[in-house]
Amino acid sequence: MEHLAFPNESRDYRTARNALLDAEMALRRQIETVAAQRRALPPGGAVKEDYVFERIGPDENPAMVKLSELFEGEKSLVLYSFMYGSDREKPCPGCTHFLDSLDGVARHAAQVINLFIVAKSPLARLLAWARDRGWTHLQFLSTAGNDYDRDYYGDSLGLTEAMRAQQDFKPGVEWDMPMLNVFRRDGGTVRHFWGSEMLYVPTEPGQDYRHNDLLDPLWALLDTTPEGRGDFQPKLSY
C-alpha cells in the first residue's frame, strides 16, 4: 500500500508514521467491530414505568410528557443525563463542553434519532442555562419529578454498595452522573438498548472514564496533537 510523504520528513519519521497508520487502521476496524457487536445486542429490559418529564410544549409553555411519547416513528430515543441537579450552583464543566459540541450535532442527529438532554433541575433553570450558552438545537427535559436518573444511573442513588466502593464514592454522598442511555420501542413496549456503562468501571491509570469519548470531538482533536490531552480540563468560561 502506498503512503503519503510530507515535505522534508525523515526516513525515521515515515517508518514510525506508517506503523502508526497500520495501528490507526486496526483501530478503525475495531471500532466498527464493536459497533456491530453493540447493534447485535439482544432486546434489553422493558422500562419499569412510563416516566413523566417536564418539557417545553408546542405552544412554548411547560408541559408534561411521558417517556413513550418522546419517540417519533421508529427512531431510537437517546437521553443524556446532564450533571446539573438543583444541588449544583453551576453545571458540570465537562458535561457543558460536551453539550457545546452536541448542540451543533443535534440538528443532524434529529433526522435519524430522538435526542434529549435530561437533568434534575427545574425546567426553567435548564432552559436559562441553555440560553446563556447559546444552545439552540438541544431539547431539554427535567427529571426533577421522577426516578429516571436513579433507575438508569444518571445519578448514584441506584448503585449497590459494592459498586460504590469500586467507584470510590463517599458513604452517604450522592452525585448526578453523565450517563447516556438509548431506548427502542418494540411494538407497544419501550426497552432499554444500551447505556454508557464504562462510566461505572475502573479507569485505566492516568485516565478518566472516557465513556463518551467516541461522541466527544474535543478529546479526539487533542489526541491528534503532540501535547495530547495532558491535564487539561474544560471550564465554564476562560
N, C-alpha and C positions, 0 to 999 in steps of 0.2 A: 504494500500500500504506500502510495506517495504521501509525503508530509510537506507542510509549508516550511519555508525558511525566511526568517526576517532579516533585514539588513544588519550586517556586521556581527551576527551571532556566532558564538564559538562552537566548535565541534562538541565540546563537553555539554554546552547548553542544549544543543539539538538532541544529543543522545539521551540526556535526562528528560527533556520535554517529550520526546517520543515515548519513553517509558511511562511518563505521567499520562500521556494521551491514551495509551493502552489501558491504564487504570481507570481513566475517565469513561472510556467506552464500556469497560466491565461494570462500572457503577451505573451507567445508563441502562444496561441490560438488567442489572439487579433491581433498579428502581421499577422497571416495567414488570419484572417477575413478582415483586412484592405487591404492586398494584393489581396484577391479575389474581394473585392469591387473596387479596382483600375483596375484590369483586366476586370471588367464588365462595365467600363465606356462606354457610347455611343460614336460614332465616333466624334472626335474633329474637329476643324475648319481646312479647307484646307489652306495650306500655301499661303500667298498673292502673293509671287513671287518665282521663282526658283533661290534662292540666289547663287551667284558665289563666291567661296572661292579660295584662293591660297593654293596649297599643293605641296608636292614632288611627281613627276610623276614616272612611272615605270622605266624611264631612269635616275632617281636620279636628275633630273633637275626640277625647279619650273614649275608648270602647273596650269591652271585654271580648276576648277571642279564645276559643278552645284550641288545643294542640291540633286536633283533627281538622280544624278549619284553616290551618296555615298551609295546607297542601294546595297546589294548583296543578290540575291534571295529574300526570303520573310522575312528576318531577320529585326527586328526593328533597327532604327537608333537612337543612343544616342549621344547627343552633350553636353559636359560640358564646360561652359564658365569660362575660366581661367582668374583670375584678374591680367593680365599683359599687360595692354594697353601701348601705346607708351608714355603716360604721366607719367608712373611709372619708376623710376630709377631701382627698383628691383621688382620682382613679389611678390604677397601676400604670406606671410609665411604659412597662413592657407591653401590656395589652394595648395601650394608647398608640404606641408606634406601629403595632401590628394593624390596628384598625385604620390608621392613617393610610396605609397601603391598601387595605381591603376595601376602603371606600371607593377607590378607583376601579378595583376588580369587580365590585358589586354590580355595576351596570351590565357587565358582560355575563357574570355568573347567573344573573336573574333570567337569562334566556334558557338555561338548562337545569337550574336548581332553585329551590326556595330557600333563601338565606336570611336569617335574622340574628341580631345580637341581643342577648338576654343578660340582665343584671338585676341585683336585688334592691336597687334604689327605686324610689318612686319614678314613674314615667317622666314627669316634668323635669326632674333632675337630670335624667339621661339625655333628654332632648336639648336641655340647656347646654350640656357639655358638648353634644354633637354640633350645635350651632357655633359654639366657641371655637371648635376645631375646624370648622368648615366642611364637615361631613354632609354630603347631600344625597348620597345613594344608599347608605346603610339604613336598614329598618330595625327599630328597637322595640323590645318587649320588656316589661317589668315582671320579674318573678317574685316581687315582694309579697304577694298573697298566695303563693303555692309552694309545693315541696319539690319542684322540678330540680333545682340545683342540688338538693340533698340526695335525691334518688339517682341522679345522673352525674354526680361527682363534680358539679360546678362549685361545690364547697366541701369542707372537710367533715360535715356533720354525719355522713353515712359511712365513714371509714371504720373498719374494725380496729381494735386495739393493736393487733399485730401490724396492720398497715400503717397506723400512726407511728408506731415505734420504728418501722422500717424507713419511713419518710422523715423521721426526727421531728415530728410535730410535738409541741409542748402540751403537756396534760392540761385539759380544761381550756385551751385556746383554739378557737375555730377561725377558719380562714376561707375566703372565697378563692376559687381556683380557675385558671384559664383553660377549661375543658371544652373541646369541640366534639359534638355528637351529631351523628347522621341517622335519620329515620326514613323508613319507607312505608308506604301504605300497601298492605297486602289484602286486597278486597276491602272488607269493612274493618280490618284490623290494622292498627299502626304498630309497627315493630321497630325496635332499635336495630340499626345495621352495623354501626361502627363508632367507636369513641377513641380519642387520642390518649390511650391508656399509658403511653410512655411517660406521661406526666406523673404517674404513680409507680414507677420502677426506679431502682437505684441508678444514679447518674454515673457516667464514666468519669474517671479522675480529671479534675480541672474543667469539667463541663457543666452546663445547666441541663435541664431536662431535654431540650431540643425536640419536644413532642410535636410541635407545629412547624418545624424548620422548613419542610418542603413547601409550605404555604407562605413563607416569610422572605420577601426579596432583600431585606436589609442584610440578614446574615449571609445569604447566598452571595451578595455583592462583596461584602467584606472578605469572604473566603477566597475571592479571586486575587486579593492584594498581598504584597509581601508582609504587611503588618498583620493581616488576618483579623480576627475579632479582638484579639488582645483582651484587655479588661474593660472594654467599652460597655457601658450600659446606657440605654436610651433615657432621656429626660423629658419632662413635660414641656420645658422651654429651655432655650440656650442663650 
